[in-house]
């Protein structure tokens, strides 16, 4: 009986010591705190984690104005310079092309399809296979959904109108446009409006109404094109695996639950803000025309996309494995999307 009591006391003391242990997470964000929707996401993560853990986890959030490296967070978390990050994987395409596949793919899955593939179609396992190379555990952080195709000063009627066009567009979308004869510019964010106003560039692709309106593009470009290059745009939380492995199971569950709550909030807020801002643009700037690229251009963009993705697949077996998995699921999921969501919208829109 005495032995049992001693063992019980030891167990209670061990549990109390574990419960009393506190952990600090230093998190870096790609997005400045004043960026609509995305700027708030790390703050909400901090609030949720600290509250649910009853103070056992303390989160410090640093923004680009402090860490000065908005697009270098993958390496920062890998090297444990930061314990965690809020970012998007396609920013690191130059380091590892397959990372972008977990954000979005031109002409790929929409948000709902991508979520389903990730959760149940092997996407999460493929993601962790890739991020294991960097010593990182990753969680979805919030999808902005479909992004717009950009602001253009003139109407784009054919592929000939794209040749020689000066466009500010980054990432894979920019590479695809370049194959169609577009001159791609990488002007800093803060100089975009002036570049459009001074005709340094003819068009700019940024994000979506909720974010674009803050730059004033609607004042200098009157054609706002619908998107093709980012049918989904997933942000992620990166966590250094060594830190993750140190967290007790209950705290791991709290962190993961917080990421899911933030991810849901980001998407809901994005839909809400985009809806309000697009309505504002239409009412306050009626001369802005919402347009879609004609079939000829879409076909050319799709062809260029396939060529680039085939090239990347030939260079990296894991890239091909991920892309093939996405394509296989999308082939099935798109049928359901068309007969459910698309049919409903098409048949009920007045």
N, C-alpha and C positions, 0 to 999 in steps of 0.2 A: 504493500500500500504506500509506503514511504517512497519507494522507487517510482511508482506511478505519479505521485504528487510532484516529485522532483522533475520528472520528465515533462509533466504538464506545465510546471512553472517555467521550465526552459523554453518550451514551445511558445508560451505566452510572451515571454521576454523577447524571443527572436522575432515574433510577429510584431510586437510593439516597436522594436528597433527598426524593422523594415518599414512599418507604417510611418515612423517618425522621420525616416530618411527623406531628404528633399533633393530635387533634381532641377537643374537650370538648363533651359534651352535657349540658345542664342540664334534667332532666326533672321535671315536676310530676305528682303523682298525685291523682286525685279521692278515692281511698280511703286511710284512715289505715293505718299499717303493721300494726296489730293486727286489721284486718278479715280474717276467714277467707278463704283462697284469694286474694282480690283484693289484699290487702295485700302478699302475697309476690310478686306478678307483676312489679312494677317492679324488685325486688331480683334476681330471676332474669334479667330482661332485662339488667341491669347486669353481672351475673356472666358471662353468655354473651358479650356484646359485648366486654367487656374481655379475656376469655380468648381468644376466637377471633381478635381483632385483635392479639393479643400486645402489648396495652398502647397500641396506636396510637389507640384511642378510650377516653376516660375519661368515665364516666357518673356524674353526681351526681343523686341522687333526693331531692326535697323532698316532704313530705307536708302535708296540710291544716293540721296543727298549726304549720307554718312559713309556708306561703304564704297561708293564711287565705282561700282563694278556690276551694273544691273544685269549684264549678260555673261557673267563669269561665275555664276553661283554654283554650277555643277562642280567645278574644281574646288570652290571654297568649301562645299560640304564634304567632298571627297577627302580633302586634306584636313578636315575638322577645324578649319579656320572659323567656320560657322557650323552649328549643330544641325541646322535645318534651313530650308529655303522655300519661298513661295515663288514659283516661276513657271515657264512653259518650256517643254523639252525641245520644241523646234528651234529655239534660240541657239541650240548647241549642235545644229546640223553640221557645221563646219568641223567639229571635233569628231562626231559620230553620226552619220546620216540616218541610221535606223532610229535614233532618238526622236526624230520628227514624227515618226509614224504613230507615236502615242499622243500627239497633239491633234493632228489632222492630216488629211491627204487630199490634194485637189481631186475633185470628182469622186471622192470617197464617201464614207458613211456620214449620215447626219448624226446629230447628237444622240438621239434615242438608240439608233442602230449601233453607234460606237460604244455607248454605255453597256448595251446588252452583250456585245462581243467581248468587252473587257471583263465584265462580271461573270459571264457564263460560257463564253466561247473560247476561253484560253488566253485572252488578252492579258489578264493580270499576271498569269504565270510567265508569259513571254516577256512582259515588261520587267518582272523581277529577275529573269534570266539575264537581261541586258544590264540592269542597274546593279546586279551583283558584281559586275566588272569594276564598278566605281565605288563599291562599299556603301551603297545607298539603298534605303528602303523608301518606296514611293507610294503615294496615295493621291487619288484624284482631289483636285482643289477647287474645281468650278469651271464649267464649260460656258463660253459665251455664245455658243450656237453658231448659226450662219453669219458670216461676215460679209460686208459689202465689197463690191468689186472696185470701188474707187471713184474719185471726183475727177471729171474730165472737162476741159474747157470747150471742147468741140464734140459733136456727135460722132460716134464710131459706127460707120455703116458697113465697112468691109475690112478685110485683112490689110488692104492697101493703106487704110487710114492709120494703121498701127506702125507702119514702117517709118522709122526715124522719129517716132513720138518719144518725147522725153518724159519718162514716168518714174516716180519715186515708189519703188516696191521692193521689199526685201524677201529673202528666203527662196523657197522653191518656186513660188509664184513668179518672182522676178526672173528666175532662170528660164521658166517656161515662156514668159512674155518675150524675153530676149531672143528665143528661137524663132519668134515671129517678126523679128526686125525692130523691136522696141529698144530704145536706148535707156538702160536702167541707171538711175541715180540713187545714191545713198546719202542724201542730205540729212543732217542732224534734225532731230524732232523739232527743236526750238526755232528752226529756220524755215520750216515748211510753208507757212503762210506767206512769208515774204518771197520765197522762191516762186510760189504760184503767182503772186501779185506782180513780180518783176519779170515773169515769163522765163525764168531760169528752167522751170519744168512746165510741162503741159498738163500733167495729171498727177494725182497722188492717191495711193491706196493706203488706208490706215486701218481702221477697225470697223466701226458701226456708228449709227446715229448718236448714241449716248456719249460716245467719246469724241467723235469727229466734230460735233458742234462747237466744242470748246476751242477748236483751232480756227473757226470762222471760214472754213473752206466753201461754205454755201454762199459766201459773198463774192467769191472770185471764180467759181466753177459752177456751171449751171446744168451739168449732166452727172447724175449720181447713179452709177451702175450697180446692178445686183451682182452677187458674188458667184464664184465657181471654185476659187482657190482655197477657201477654208469653210467647208460645209459644217465643220465642228471645230471648236477651238478650246481644247482642254488645258487648264492650268493644273499644276501639281504641287504637292508638298513633298520636298525631299527631306529625309532624315538620315543622318549619319548612322550606319548600321552598328557601329561599336556602341554608340550611345543607346540606340534602340534595344540592343541586346542586354544592356544594363538595367533597363526599366522593368519593374515587376509586371506580371501579366495584367494586373488590374489597371495599371497606368498606361500600358500599351493599348488596352481596350479604350481607355478614355481618349487618348490621342487619336486613335483611328475613328472613334465616334465623332470627335470634334471636326476632323477633316470632312467627314460625310455631311455634317450639318452645314459647314461652310460652303461646301461644293453645291449643295442644294440651294442655299441662299444666293450664291453668285448667279446661278442660272435664273432663278426667279426674279432677282433684281434686274438682271440684264434684259430679260423679256419686258419687264415693266418699264424700265427707263428707255429702252429703244422705242417702245410703242409711243410713249409720251413725246419723246424728242422728235421722232419722225413726223408726228402730227404737228408739232411746233414748226418744223421746217416747212411743211406743206402750207400752213396757214400764214406764216410770216415771210416766207420766200416762195411765193407761188410760181415764180419764174424758174425754179429748180425742177428739172424733169427727172423722175425716177425711170430709168431705162434698163433694158437687158441687152446684152450683146446678141447680135443676130446669129442664126444657126451656123452660118459659114465660119464665124469666128470661134464659136463654141467647139465646133468640130476640129478646127485647127489647134485650139488650146488642148483639147483632149488628146489629139495625136501627139503633140509635143510632150504632154505629161507622160503618156505611155512610154515614149522613147527614153525619157530621162529615168523613169522608174525601172525600166528594163535594164538600163545601163548600171544603175545602182544595185539591182538584184544580182547581176552577173558578177559584181565585185565582192559581194558579201552574202554568204549563205544564210546568215541569221536575218538579214534584211529581207531576203526573199521568203524565208519562212514566215515572218510576220506579215508581209504584204499578201502572200498567198492565203494566209489564214483570214485576213480581213476581206479579201475579195470573195473567198468561198462563202463566208457568212453573209456578206452584203448581197450576194446573188439570191440568197433565200429571203433575207430580211426585206429587201427592196420590194419584193412582190407584196408582202404584207403592208408595207408603208404605202404603196400605191393604192391598194384596195381598201385601206382603212383611212388614214389621215388625208391622203391626197383626194380620194373619192369624196370624202365628206366635205372638204373645203371647196372642191370644184362644183359639187352639186348643190351647195347651199349658199354660196356667195352671190349676193345680189348685184 
